[in-house]
Amino acid sequence: MIQKHIMLSPSQVKDFVSEATKCDFDVDIYYNRYVVDAKSILGVFGLDLTQPLTVEYNGFNQEFENYLSELAVAV
């Protein structure tokens, strides 16, 4: 499993979900104990977007990797 830490603003959620949907593998995003499918816009909006979020996936998509690097934060 690959884990990346990101920050999302409410205006970035639509783009994030769109990029995750292009992946042919499962992508989860979570904060603390709340885990949601990163391909669900309602699920992502249900997370605390004021805190760093963890994206976890088991696959490779170069476009998704590039997109996550733009959102990356150190924790």
C-alpha positions as CSV (number, residue, x, y, z in Angstrom):
1,M,0.0,0.0,0.0
2,I,1.2,3.5,-0.9
3,Q,0.3,6.3,1.5
4,K,0.5,10.0,0.7
5,H,-0.4,13.0,2.9
6,I,-2.3,15.8,1.2
7,M,-4.3,18.9,2.0
8,L,-7.6,19.6,0.1
9,S,-9.7,22.7,0.0
10,P,-13.4,22.4,-0.7
11,S,-12.8,23.8,-4.2
12,Q,-10.3,21.1,-4.9
13,V,-12.5,18.1,-4.0
14,K,-14.1,17.8,-7.4
15,D,-10.8,17.7,-9.2
16,F,-9.4,15.2,-6.7
17,V,-12.3,12.8,-7.1
18,S,-12.1,13.2,-10.9
19,E,-8.4,12.2,-10.8
20,A,-9.0,9.3,-8.4
21,T,-11.9,8.0,-10.7
22,K,-9.4,7.7,-13.5
23,C,-7.5,5.0,-11.6
24,D,-8.3,1.4,-12.2
25,F,-7.5,0.4,-8.6
26,D,-9.1,1.2,-5.2
27,V,-8.2,4.6,-3.7
28,D,-9.1,5.4,-0.1
29,I,-8.7,8.7,1.7
30,Y,-9.0,9.0,5.5
31,Y,-8.6,11.2,8.5
32,N,-8.2,9.6,11.9
33,R,-10.6,6.6,11.9
34,Y,-12.8,7.8,9.1
35,V,-12.0,6.0,5.8
36,V,-13.9,6.7,2.6
37,D,-13.7,5.8,-1.0
38,A,-11.7,8.6,-2.8
39,K,-14.0,8.2,-5.8
40,S,-17.0,9.4,-3.8
41,I,-17.4,13.1,-3.8
42,L,-19.9,13.0,-0.9
43,G,-17.5,10.8,1.1
44,V,-14.6,13.2,0.6
45,F,-16.7,16.2,1.6
46,G,-17.6,14.3,4.8
47,L,-14.0,14.4,6.0
48,D,-12.4,17.3,7.9
49,L,-10.8,19.3,5.1
50,T,-9.0,21.6,7.6
51,Q,-6.6,18.7,8.5
52,P,-4.0,16.7,6.5
53,L,-5.6,13.7,4.9
54,T,-4.0,10.4,4.0
55,V,-4.5,8.8,0.6
56,E,-3.9,5.1,0.4
57,Y,-3.8,3.0,-2.7
58,N,-2.3,-0.1,-4.2
59,G,-1.5,0.6,-7.9
60,F,0.2,3.0,-10.2
61,N,-1.1,5.8,-12.4
62,Q,1.5,8.5,-13.4
63,E,-1.1,11.2,-13.8
64,F,-2.5,10.5,-10.3
65,E,1.0,10.5,-8.8
66,N,1.7,13.9,-10.4
67,Y,-1.6,15.3,-9.1
68,L,-0.9,14.1,-5.6
69,S,2.5,15.6,-5.6
70,E,0.9,19.0,-6.1
71,L,-1.3,18.5,-3.0
72,A,1.4,16.9,-0.8
73,V,2.2,18.1,2.7
74,A,4.6,17.0,5.3
75,V,3.2,15.6,8.5
